[in-house]
Amino acid sequence: MTTTLTPGRWRGLKSTSLSNNIFAILAFDQRGSYRKMLPADTSYETAVEIKSEVVVALSYHTSAALLDNQYGLPAIQQMNGGSGVLLSLEESGYSGDATYRKLIFNPDWTVAKIKQMGGTAVKLLAYYHPHSGALAEEVEGVISSVIAESHKYELPVFLEPMSYSTDASFGKETAAFAATRPQVVIDTADRLSKLGPDVLKLEFPMDAAFDTDVKGWQAACEKVSQVSTVPWVLLSAGVDFGTFEQQTEIACKAGASGWLAGRAIWKECVVMPPAERAAFLSGKATDRVKRLNEIASAHARPWTDFYSPMPSSPDWYKSYPLP
């Protein structure tokens, strides 16, 4: 059985997906990590221009672009007009220590402003561990509030839970955490999909640096699809393109509804001279996007398997909710 969506959220998902209702979304909402990729003396204007060049070039081959309020405005204004626009609501980073992470927001950047400026959807990243007890419940409360606020403005929510280690004795990029990662991602999809986001933007459930069992990858992705009550898309998390290409095919065959990726596609070019960057974007980066689109179109599950549009009637608009 599908869930009926209000017209605004239905249009939001249509506007961020391909004609076959598969997501093929370019991510470039990095802020702090983006600055670290650039030379230390890079100006704000140059950082903005590089981001704009990347997004404008690739937006003609993707269904939408995910951007930020700090560096993304020119890209939003210049990108392909037929491409949807997702905007990050959260501030870059987190409050608390490395094992107890909470969301932070800028009071001057709101869901209402995302709606006013023509945003198609809200993206919310939340550092989250499903087994962290009271902290998990607190983060879930914040997520639920953001979803309710976004839906009030008829904006769909792409929720991105980012796993991390809550054990101070080992970090995320370790074999110890990699052993727990599949269950963490699966339990995260189970718990957070029930909060009512429109789409989950999920990490691959296995860490390729520590586990190369492709059959295990497939089984873990299938479990994610079994527990998630909403569509999910795969994020790249900075892995190399070859790895992400393989992960995308496995995830889509296992029930994912497409991809939402950034650095795996464009990370090399941000430090290139302008002419070299333009050639990279029109060549290798475009080829990467097209390859991901081929995979998703062949194997991904349409988001319309989960949702249906509101039926029409002569007076449907009389009871249509307003902000």
Stockholm file with secondary structure:
# STOCKHOLM 1.0

chainA/1-323         MTTTLTPGRWRGLKSTSLSNNIFAILAFDQRGSYRKMLPADTSYETAVEIKSEVVVALSYHTSAALLDNQYGLPAIQQMNGGSGVLLSLEESGYSGDATYRKLIFNPDWTVAKIKQMGGTAVKLLAYYHPHSGALAEEVEGVISSVIAESHKYELPVFLEPMSYSTDASFGKETAAFAATRPQVVIDTADRLSKLGPDVLKLEFPMDAAFDTDVKGWQAACEKVSQVSTVPWVLLSAGVDFGTFEQQTEIACKAGASGWLAGRAIWKECVVMPPAERAAFLSGKATDRVKRLNEIASAHARPWTDFYSPMPSSPDWYKSYPLP
#=GR chainA/1-323 SS CCEEECHHHHHHHHHTBCTTSCEEEEECCCSHHHHHHSCTTCCHHHHHHHHHHHHHHHTTSSSEEEECTTTCHHHHHHSCTTSEEEEECBCSSCBSCTTSCBCCBCTTSCHHHHHHTTCSEEEEEEECCTTSTHHHHHHHHHHHHHHHHHHHTTCCEEEEEECCCCCTTSCSSSHHHHHHHHHHHHHHHHHHHTTCCSEEEECCSSCTTTCCCHHHHHHHHHHHHHHCSSCEEEECTTCCHHHHHHHHHHHHHTTCCEEEESHHHHGGGGGSCHHHHHHHIIIIIHHHHHHHHHHHHHHCCCGGGTEEECCCCTTGGGGCCCC
#=GC SS_cons         CCEEECHHHHHHHHHTBCTTSCEEEEECCCSHHHHHHSCTTCCHHHHHHHHHHHHHHHTTSSSEEEECTTTCHHHHHHSCTTSEEEEECBCSSCBSCTTSCBCCBCTTSCHHHHHHTTCSEEEEEEECCTTSTHHHHHHHHHHHHHHHHHHHTTCCEEEEEECCCCCTTSCSSSHHHHHHHHHHHHHHHHHHHTTCCSEEEECCSSCTTTCCCHHHHHHHHHHHHHHCSSCEEEECTTCCHHHHHHHHHHHHHTTCCEEEESHHHHGGGGGSCHHHHHHHIIIIIHHHHHHHHHHHHHHCCCGGGTEEECCCCTTGGGGCCCC
//
